[in-house]
Amino acid sequence: MSVLRYKDAAVQSPAEGVERRIAHTEKLLTAVLDFSNGPQTEPDPMHSHPHEQISYVADGEIIFFMEGDEPRHLKTGDLFFVPSGKKHSIQLLSKTARLIDSFSPVREDFL
């Protein structure tokens, strides 16, 4: 399939107040994450994965945390990059947010 409409995408619920919709090819996965559980008083737990990740803040405000870097306050239109194996996390500052996450290789655990 070369088109996936948002309204037709299967919805995953990886956590309370989070909806995830995914599209993927053989080597790339993109996830639309809609958060409705903010603002948060603490960041999500740090985690890492072997995938490279680029994330676009499509709506809302977050603080992005990554080991070895200073926390960064990001708003709509900003991006962050996560190398393979680096621990990272976010903290939602706004009531809602939308992140567009792209991963390579494909995150099999999302399928």
C-alpha positions in Angstrom: 0.0 0.0 0.0 1.4 3.4 -0.9 -1.1 5.5 1.0 -2.4 5.3 4.6 -5.0 7.7 5.6 -4.9 8.8 9.3 -8.6 8.0 9.9 -8.1 4.5 8.5 -4.9 3.6 10.3 -5.0 0.9 13.0 -4.6 2.5 16.4 -2.1 1.1 19.0 -2.2 2.2 22.6 1.3 1.7 24.0 0.6 3.7 27.2 -2.2 5.6 28.9 -3.0 8.7 26.9 -0.9 7.7 23.9 -2.2 6.6 20.5 0.2 5.3 17.8 -0.4 4.8 14.1 2.3 3.3 11.9 3.3 2.9 8.3 6.4 1.1 7.1 8.3 -0.2 4.2 11.0 -3.0 4.3 13.7 -0.7 5.8 11.8 2.3 7.4 9.0 2.8 9.9 7.1 6.0 10.6 4.9 6.3 13.6 2.4 9.1 14.4 2.1 9.5 18.2 -0.7 11.5 19.7 -0.3 12.3 23.3 -3.2 13.4 25.5 -1.7 12.8 28.9 0.1 16.1 29.6 1.4 18.2 31.0 3.7 15.8 32.8 5.6 16.6 36.0 8.3 14.0 35.3 9.9 12.7 32.1 9.1 9.3 30.8 11.7 6.6 31.8 14.9 6.7 29.7 15.1 3.9 27.1 17.3 2.9 24.2 16.9 0.7 21.1 19.2 -0.4 18.2 17.2 1.7 15.7 18.2 5.2 14.5 15.4 7.6 15.2 14.4 11.1 13.9 11.4 12.7 15.4 9.4 15.8 14.3 7.3 17.7 16.8 4.2 18.3 14.8 2.2 19.8 17.6 2.8 20.7 21.3 5.8 21.2 23.5 8.2 18.7 25.1 11.5 18.5 26.8 13.8 16.1 25.0 16.4 14.2 27.1 19.4 12.2 25.7 22.4 10.8 27.6 25.4 13.0 27.2 23.3 16.1 26.1 21.6 18.9 27.9 17.8 18.7 28.1 16.2 20.6 25.2 12.9 22.5 25.2 11.2 21.7 21.8 8.1 23.2 20.2 6.0 22.6 17.1 8.3 22.4 14.0 11.4 21.2 15.9 13.2 17.8 15.3 15.4 15.6 17.4 17.8 12.8 16.4 18.6 9.7 18.3 21.6 7.5 17.4 21.4 3.7 17.8 21.8 2.6 21.4 21.5 6.1 23.0 19.3 6.4 26.1 16.6 9.1 25.6 13.2 10.3 26.8 10.7 13.1 26.6 8.5 15.0 29.0 5.3 16.5 27.8 4.9 20.2 28.6 1.6 20.8 26.8 -1.7 19.1 27.4 -1.5 17.3 24.0 1.3 16.7 21.5 1.9 14.9 18.2 5.3 13.4 17.3 6.2 11.9 14.0 8.9 9.3 14.7 10.9 7.6 11.9 13.0 4.5 12.6 15.6 2.6 10.7 15.6 -0.4 10.6 11.9 -1.1 11.0 10.9 -1.6 14.7 9.6 -5.1 14.6 8.2 -4.6 18.1 5.7 -2.1 16.7 4.3 -4.5 14.1 
